[in-house]
């Protein structure tokens, strides 16, 4: 289906309607007579071309109102670099006064944290912290396995001290094996 072009008067009507939301006043401003505006508002608003134009313009306006990811990142970066200004109220002998100033260090730090949330692996410190957390989790898992083995061994019934000594030797051997896996880390039992 071929898209029909609006007449200049129809386009002006649509633009005025978007601004005011008042169809009658928009028709008058667009150059329609009072009589035509009064009797044909529903016809103007029902016109497929006008309706499509209004819908497209409203969608365009709405999309410009919402910040996209790039705009947010640019804002955080500008705050971090001190390129933005903020208005603060300060007390003066004459009362309160609004003063414009660069963001303080706390605000800059908050902006930096927000940026790092979006780019966590670009920071070497964050990489090392992640590596440490993973190593601690592996160590905790190994300790839990060792404790399970020790409980199983100790649950066996011992007929004499020789069996208990062999069990203690086995526990010590398991500990030594685990230390080799984790760069001679001390394994608590």
Buried (B, 14 or more C-beta within 10 A) or exposed (E): EEEEEBEEEBBBBBBBBBEEEEBBBBBBBBEBEEEBBEEBBEEBBEBEBBEBBBEEBEEEEEEEEEEEEEEEBEBBBEBBEBEBEEEEEEEEEEEEEEEEEEBEEEBBEBBBEBBBEEEEEEEEEEEEEEEEEEEEEEBEEBBEEBEEBBEEBEEEEEEEEEEBEEBEEEBEEBBEEBBEEBEEEEBEE
